[in-house]
């Protein structure tokens, strides 16, 4: 095993801390989702089938799901699809019936068992910790990526599958070749949750994570060591971004940092994607139905958007926009 490189080495949080490790779209057709991602200028990892052990020391069995990922220099995005008739696959299909898009938020942790104990203490009734793994090709041959995942019973967190993920082999996930994207995407800075009651949701996530929920300028948020959760109402989201809300609650989208916003805009427009300019020189990309949700792109180092005060959007490159607007 080779030593972890600088990108992979920085992924797990410090002991006692959490970060936003990754988000996952649940998609019905991985090929259609892959085409949209390629069009938007993302580099995708090869498709990988997942397997897991249902109990410690038990046999390795197919999970009934598979994924492709967008690996960023800070965090990653997962695009997960059902592949068989298993409980995991059925959970994916049930979620997709509500809407195609984001259904999973994974807090990165350095100690999954400690998080399991805290969830149990706080009344979340966590399921037994699951050992997941999948095969990953590297430039030097095949390796096995391994994770410890802590989940709570379906429905415990109304927004979706909210879980903890301890990365045991980050060097196999964050290979340098997968972290370079034509659109300049760099890092996962925030996830945006559209909910009926932002205060209730933020305080529930505070109990779930052990982190502080804060109200600033009319918006509830939780900050991790890397990445934030932003809680907004339907009205806030519509006023800020003029997007259609398919259901409540809705893990609506995320904020990605980029190296150069002008380069990002040029590449996305060239891909004939639905892109608009919003407050602060940010860009909004609305995913097609094959992926679901949206991305806010912003320059690295910029403050996160304050959805209570975002000004109305303006179109950019109007003659190039492809979509339903």
MOURPE-V457975 format. One record per residue. N is the residue number from 1. SS is DSSP state (A for helix, B for strand, O for the rest). PSI is psi in degrees with one decimal (none if undefined). OMEGA is omega in whole degrees, -180 to 180 (none if undefined). Layout:
[[N;SS;PSI;OMEGA] [N;SS;PSI;OMEGA]]
This chain:
[[1;O;133.4;179] [2;O;159.6;178] [3;O;147.8;179] [4;O;136.9;177] [5;O;175.7;-176] [6;A;-34.4;179] [7;A;-50.4;-178] [8;A;-35.2;-177] [9;A;-26.3;-177] [10;O;0.3;-175] [11;O;-51.1;-180] [12;O;142.7;179] [13;O;167.3;175] [14;O;157.9;178] [15;O;129.2;180] [16;O;-1.4;-180] [17;O;167.8;175] [18;B;156.6;168] [19;B;178.2;171] [20;B;101.7;-176] [21;B;-51.9;178] [22;B;164.5;173] [23;B;153.2;-180] [24;B;127.7;166] [25;B;136.9;169] [26;B;120.1;-174] [27;O;143.5;-178] [28;O;-29.6;-175] [29;O;107.0;-174] [30;A;-30.7;-180] [31;A;-42.3;179] [32;A;-41.6;177] [33;A;-41.7;-180] [34;A;-40.9;179] [35;A;-42.4;179] [36;A;-39.5;179] [37;A;-42.0;177] [38;A;-40.9;179] [39;A;-34.5;-179] [40;O;-0.4;174] [41;O;21.2;178] [42;O;144.8;171] [43;O;130.3;-178] [44;O;142.0;171] [45;O;159.0;176] [46;O;158.5;178] [47;O;139.8;-178] [48;B;126.3;174] [49;B;143.8;-177] [50;B;150.2;175] [51;B;161.1;-178] [52;B;165.9;173] [53;B;123.6;-177] [54;O;-19.3;175] [55;O;154.8;-178] [56;O;126.2;-180] [57;O;-1.6;-180] [58;O;175.7;-178] [59;O;154.2;176] [60;B;124.7;-177] [61;B;152.7;177] [62;B;138.7;179] [63;B;-18.0;-177] [64;B;20.8;180] [65;B;160.4;176] [66;B;165.0;-175] [67;B;164.0;161] [68;B;153.2;-174] [69;B;153.4;168] [70;B;104.4;-178] [71;B;124.9;-180] [72;O;166.4;176] [73;O;-16.1;175] [74;B;99.4;-179] [75;O;-171.3;176] [76;B;168.1;177] [77;B;137.0;180] [78;B;143.7;178] [79;B;103.7;-166] [80;B;135.6;-177] [81;B;146.4;176] [82;B;143.1;-178] [83;O;-4.6;-176] [84;O;-166.6;179] [85;O;81.1;180] [86;O;166.4;177] [87;A;-40.5;179] [88;A;-45.9;-180] [89;A;-38.2;180] [90;A;-37.0;175] [91;A;-41.1;178] [92;A;-47.3;-177] [93;A;-39.7;179] [94;A;-42.6;179] [95;A;-42.3;-179] [96;A;-29.6;177] [97;A;-30.2;175] [98;A;-49.5;175] [99;O;150.2;172] [100;O;131.3;-180] [101;B;-151.5;-175] [102;B;126.4;177] [103;B;3.4;-174] [104;B;131.6;171] [105;B;123.7;180] [106;B;115.3;171] [107;B;128.2;173] [108;B;137.2;-177] [109;B;154.6;174] [110;O;-5.4;-176] [111;O;87.0;-177] [112;A;-36.4;-178] [113;A;-35.9;177] [114;A;-38.5;177] [115;A;-38.6;177] [116;A;-44.9;-179] [117;A;-39.7;180] [118;A;-41.8;178] [119;A;-41.2;179] [120;A;-43.2;180] [121;A;-35.2;-176] [122;O;10.8;172] [123;O;19.6;180] [124;O;-4.0;176] [125;O;58.4;-177] [126;B;148.2;174] [127;O;163.6;177] [128;O;142.2;178] [129;O;133.8;-176] [130;B;134.5;174] [131;B;111.1;179] [132;B;152.8;173] [133;B;156.5;174] [134;B;150.8;180] [135;B;138.6;-179] [136;B;130.3;174] [137;B;138.0;175] [138;B;175.0;179] [139;O;-9.2;-179] [140;O;11.7;-180] [141;B;179.4;-178] [142;B;142.0;176] [143;B;170.4;180] [144;B;118.4;175] [145;B;135.6;-176] [146;B;141.6;-178] [147;B;151.3;166] [148;B;127.3;-174] [149;B;132.8;177] [150;B;120.9;-179] [151;O;162.7;173] [152;B;163.0;-178] [153;O;143.3;178] [154;O;135.0;180] [155;O;-15.0;179] [156;O;-44.3;174] [157;O;110.7;-171] [158;O;-23.4;-176] [159;O;-23.2;-180] [160;O;-153.3;180] [161;B;97.3;-179] [162;B;121.4;-168] [163;B;176.8;174] [164;B;145.5;180] [165;B;118.8;174] [166;B;118.5;-179] [167;B;117.6;178] [168;O;-20.7;-177] [169;O;60.8;-177] [170;A;-24.7;-178] [171;A;-25.3;-180] [172;A;-25.0;177] [173;A;-52.2;-174] [174;O;64.1;174] [175;O;136.9;-174] [176;A;-37.5;-175] [177;A;-24.3;-180] [178;A;-6.9;-176] [179;O;5.7;178] [180;O;122.4;-175] [181;O;137.7;-178] [182;O;-27.4;179] [183;O;2.0;177] [184;O;10.4;-179] [185;B;136.5;-173] [186;B;-54.1;-172] [187;B;156.5;178] [188;B;108.8;-173] [189;B;-27.3;-178] [190;B;157.3;171] [191;B;140.2;-174] [192;B;120.6;-179] [193;B;122.4;178] [194;B;117.6;-172] [195;O;162.1;-180] [196;O;-35.6;-175] [197;O;92.3;-177] [198;A;-35.6;-180] [199;A;-46.8;179] [200;A;-46.3;-178] [201;A;-45.3;-179] [202;A;-42.2;-179] [203;A;-32.6;176] [204;A;-42.4;177] [205;A;-29.5;175] [206;A;-42.5;177] [207;A;-37.6;-180] [208;A;-41.0;-172] [209;A;-19.8;-173] [210;O;12.8;180] [211;O;165.5;-176] [212;O;129.3;171] [213;B;131.4;-176] [214;B;143.7;173] [215;B;117.4;-179] [216;B;123.5;177] [217;O;40.8;176] [218;O;8.9;-178] [219;B;132.1;176] [220;B;140.3;180] [221;B;159.0;172] [222;B;127.7;179] [223;B;134.8;173] [224;O;-177.4;178] [225;O;-31.4;175] [226;O;107.8;180] [227;O;152.5;-176] [228;B;158.1;170] [229;B;126.6;-180] [230;B;126.9;-176] [231;B;123.0;-176] [232;B;157.9;174] [233;O;168.2;175] [234;A;-43.6;-179] [235;A;-42.8;178] [236;A;-43.8;-177] [237;A;-41.6;179] [238;A;-42.2;-180] [239;A;-39.5;-176] [240;A;-43.5;-168] [241;A;-9.1;-180] [242;O;47.8;178] [243;O;155.4;177] [244;O;128.9;180] [245;O;113.8;-174] [246;O;-25.8;-177] [247;O;160.5;173] [248;O;138.1;-8] [249;O;163.1;-176] [250;B;119.7;169] [251;B;97.8;-160] [252;B;-44.4;-175] [253;B;-163.0;-175] [254;B;161.4;178] [255;B;124.4;175] [256;B;136.3;172] [257;B;152.5;-179] [258;B;160.9;-180] [259;O;-40.5;-176] [260;O;113.4;-173] [261;A;-32.9;179] [262;A;-41.1;177] [263;A;-41.0;178] [264;A;-46.9;-180] [265;A;-45.2;-179] [266;A;-44.6;-177] [267;A;-40.2;-178] [268;A;-41.7;177] [269;A;-41.5;178] [270;A;-27.7;178] [271;O;2.8;178] [272;O;40.0;179] [273;O;161.7;178] [274;O;99.9;-175] [275;B;139.2;178] [276;B;153.9;176] [277;B;135.5;177] [278;B;-176.3;-174] [279;A;142.5;175] [280;A;17.1;-180] [281;A;13.3;178] [282;B;165.4;177] [283;B;142.4;176] [284;B;121.1;174] [285;B;119.3;176] [286;B;122.0;180] [287;O;147.6;171] [288;O;173.4;-176] [289;O;-23.8;-180] [290;O;-20.7;-178] [291;O;-51.7;177] [292;O;144.8;179] [293;O;-160.4;-176] [294;B;165.9;174] [295;B;137.0;165] [296;B;119.1;176] [297;B;137.2;175] [298;B;161.5;-179] [299;B;143.4;176] [300;O;136.1;179] [301;O;-12.3;180] [302;O;151.7;176] [303;O;149.6;178] [304;O;151.3;180] [305;O;142.0;175] [306;O;99.4;-169] [307;O;-21.1;178] [308;O;-18.5;-173] [309;O;9.8;179] [310;O;135.7;179] [311;O;162.2;179] [312;O;148.8;-177] [313;O;163.9;170] [314;B;148.6;178] [315;B;148.8;170] [316;O;150.8;177] [317;O;50.6;-169] [318;A;-37.3;-178] [319;A;-10.3;-178] [320;A;-8.8;-173] [321;O;135.7;179] [322;O;124.1;179] [323;O;-154.7;-173] [324;O;18.5;-179] [325;O;none;none]]
